[in-house]
C-alpha cells in the first residue's frame, strides 16, 4: 500500500491537471482522462491496475448516482417522465437487443445470451459524459432535462439486462415467467426501498441535533446504505439510490439549513470530481490487464 501511495497521489494530481487542460481546449474531460489512462498504461515501470467489479459498483456507483439525483431538476423530471422512462428502459432494451442480434449474426459462436450481456454493458450512455459535453453545447432546457434524467436511470435498466443475461449464460436457460417477476421486484422494490429509507433519513436529519459537518457525513453514508440494503433484498440498488436521492433533494429545505447546503455542495462537487476522474482514468489503465487476459485465452 505504501509503495502505491505515490502513484495514487500522482494520479489524482494528473486528474486535476487534465481537467484544467480539457477546460482550456473545450473538450469533455472524460475523453482526455481515458486517453491519459491509456497512455500511462504503456509505461512499463508503473504497477498494473486490477479492478474488482464489486469495488466499482459499491464504492463508486452509489455516490455518483446520489449526487446526480441531487443535481437534476425534479420539476423537469416530473414534467418529462414519460419520455425519460421510455428512453431509460425501452430504448436501452432495444439497443441491447440490437447488439445481441447483430453479434449473434456476425460473430461465430456468439450466442444471443452473450449478445445481451454485451448489449447490457454498451447500451446506456454515460451520465458524466453527457453532463460534460452539454457544458459546451447550447441545447433547449427541456432536451437537457430529458438527457440528464435518462442518463440517471439507464444504469438501472442496463444492469438488470446484464444480470438476466449473465444468469442465462451461466445456466444455459432463460425462464420468462421468473424473469418477469424478478424484473418487477427489482424495479418496484428498488423504488420503494429508496423512497422509504429516504424518508427515514430525512426524519433522522430533523430529529437529531446535527450541524453542517454531521449533515455532510450523513449524506455520504446514505447512498451506500440505500444501495446495500436494496442489493441485500435482491432489488435494484441503482434505483434505490436514485429515488432516495430524488426524494431527499426535493425536500432538502425541510431538513438542511443554509450552512449544510452550501458546505455540502462544495464538498460533494470536489468529491464527485475526484471519483469521476479516477473511474475514467482507470478505464484507460485497465488496458494491460485486458490484453493479458486475452493472451491467456489464446486470442
N, C-alpha and C positions, 0 to 999 in steps of 0.2 A: 504493500500500500504506500509506504514512504517513497519507494522508488518511482511510483507512478504519479505522485503528487505534483512534481514539477510539470509533467506532461499535461495533467488536468488543468493546472493553473494557466499554462501556456495556451491551452485550447480555449479557455474562457476569454483570455485576453485577445486571442485571434478572432473570436466571435464578435467581440465589441468593435475591433478594427475593421472587420469585413462589413459589419452593418454600417459603419461610417462611410466606407467606400461605396457601398450599394446606394446610400442616400445621395452621395455626390454624383454617381453615374446614373441615378434614377433608374435603378434595376431592383426588382424584388429580391430582398436579401436572402430568402431561402435558396434561390438558384445559385447565388455565389457561395453560400455555405456548403451546398452539396458538392460543387466543383472544387472548393478548397479541400473538403474532406477527401475527395478522390485524389487530388494532387498530393496531399500529405501522406496518403496511404502507400504511395510509391517510395517513400523514404525508408530504406531498409533498417536503419538503426532504431526506429520507433517501435514501441510494443504493439503487438497485434490486438485489435479490439474484438472481443466476442460479446455479442448482445444476447441476453436472455429475454425471449419474448415476454415472459411473465413480468420481468422488470419494466419493460417498456409500457405494457398495459397498465400495471398497477402504480408505478412511480410517476410516469409522465402523463398518461392519458387523463386521469381524473382532474388534476388542477387545470390542465389546458382546456378541457370542456367546461369546467366550472367557471373559469374566467370569461370564456366566450359567452356563456349564458348570461353573465352579469353585464357584459358589454353590449349585447344586442338589445334593440328596442322591442320590448314586449308588446307594445301597442301595434307596431308594424307587423310583428309575427302573427298576432291575433287577426289582423286585417287580411293577411295573405296566407292564412293557414292551409287553405285547400291546395294552392299551388306549391307551397313549401312541402306539404305532406306527399303530394304526388311526385315531386322531384326527388325527395329524400328516400322514398320507398319504391314507388313504381318504376321510376327511371333507373335507379340503381339496380333493381331486379332485372329490368330489360337489358341493361348494359352487361350484367353478369351472364345472362342467358345468351346474349350475342357473342361474348367471349367464349363461352362453353361450346357453342355450335361451331364457331369458326376454328377454334383449336382442335376440336374433335375431327373436323373435316380435313384440315391441312396438316396436322402433326400425327404421324403414325403412332399408334399405341396410346394416344392421349384420349382418355375416356371423358364422357360428359361430366362425371363427378369431379375429375381433376380439372376440367374446364371451369366448372362452377367455383371450385376452390381458387383458381387463378382469377376468375371474374370477381369474386368477393374481395380480393386484395386490390385489384386495379380500378374497380368501378367508381368508388367515391372520390370526388375531388377534395383536395386538402383544404381545410378551413383557414389555416395560417397563410398559405399561398394566395388564397382568394382575397383575404384582407390586405395582404401586402401589395398585390397587383392593383387593387382598387384605389390605393393611395395615389396612383399615378394616372388613373383613368377617370374622366368625368362621366358618370352614368346617372340615370334618374334614381331618386331616393327609393322608389318602390322596387326597382331592379336590385339595388344594393341590399335591401332588406330581404328579398327573396333568396339571393345568393348566400347571404350570411346565415339565414335560417336553415336553408337546405344543407349547407356545409356543417351546420351544428348537429343535424340529425342523421346525416347519411352514414356516419361511422357506425351507428347502431344497426342500421339495415344491412350494411356490408358485413359486420361482424356476425350477425345472425345467419346470413347466407354462408359465410365462411365456416361457421360451426356445423351447420347441417351438411355441407359438402364434405367436411373433414370426417364426420361420422359415416357418410356414405362411402368414402374412400377406404376408411379403416375397416368397416364391417362388410362392405360389398353389397349392401342392401339399403333401400330407402322406403320407409313405411309412411305413406302420405298422411294417413289419419294422425299418427303420432307426431308427425312434423307440424301439422296444423295446430294441434293442441299445444305443443311446445312453443311454437311461434307466438300464439295468442298469449300464453303466460309470460313470455319474455317481454312482449310489448306492454300488455296491461299491467303486469306485475312491476315492471321497471318504472312505469309512470306513477303507479300507486305508491310504491316504496319511496320514490323521490319526493312526492308531494307530502306524504305522511311524515317522513323524517325531516323534510324541510320545515314543516310546521313545528315539529318538536324542537328543532334547532332555534327557530325564531322565539319560541317560548323560553328557551334557556337563556338567550341573549337578553330577553326582557326581565326575567326573574332574578338572574344573577347580577351582583354589583360589578359589572365589567367596565373596563376603561379601553382606550384605543389599542394598546398592545395586546390585551387579552382578547378583544374582539377579533383582531387580526389572526391570532393563534387559532381561535375557533374556526375562522374561515379557511385556515389551512387544513384543519382536521376534517371538516365537513365533507369535502369531495371524496376523500379517501374512505371515510366511513360509508357514505352513500354507495360508492362503487363496491366496497367489500360486502356490505350486507345484502345487496341485490345479487351479487355473484354467489354468495352462500346459499341463497334461496333459489338458485338456478334461473334467475331472471336476467334482464339486461342491465348491467352496471352502467353502461353508457347512457341509456335513457333515464336511469335513476339520477345520475349526476346532472344531466341536462335539465330535467324538470325540477329537481330540487334547487338547482341554481336559478332557474327562471322564477320559481316561487319566491325565493329569498330576495332576488334582485328587485322584483316588482313590489316588495314590501319593506325595502331597506330603510325607508324613512320612519317606519314604525318601531324599529328596534336598534338602529345605529344612529349615534349622534354625529354631528358635523365633523368632529375631530377624528372619529373612527373611519368615516367615509373618506376624508381627504388623505389621511395617512395610509389607510388600507389601499386606496387607489395607487398611491406611489409605490408601496411595497409590491403589489401584485403586478404592476407594469414591469418592474425590474425582474421579478421572479419568473414571470412568463416569458420575458425576452430571453433570459438565460436558458430556460427549459427548451424553448423553441430552437435556440441556437445549437444546443447540444444534440437535439434529435436530428436536425438536418445535417450537422457535421458528422454524426455517427453513421448516417446513411452512406456518405462517401467513404468513411473509414472502414466500412464493412467489406469493401472490395476484396482485399486479400483473403478474408475468411470465406467469401463466396467462391473465389477462384480455387482455393484449397479444397473446398467441398466438392466442386465439380471435377477436379483432377482425381480426387479419391474415388469418385464414381466412374472414372474412366472416360470422362467427357472432355 
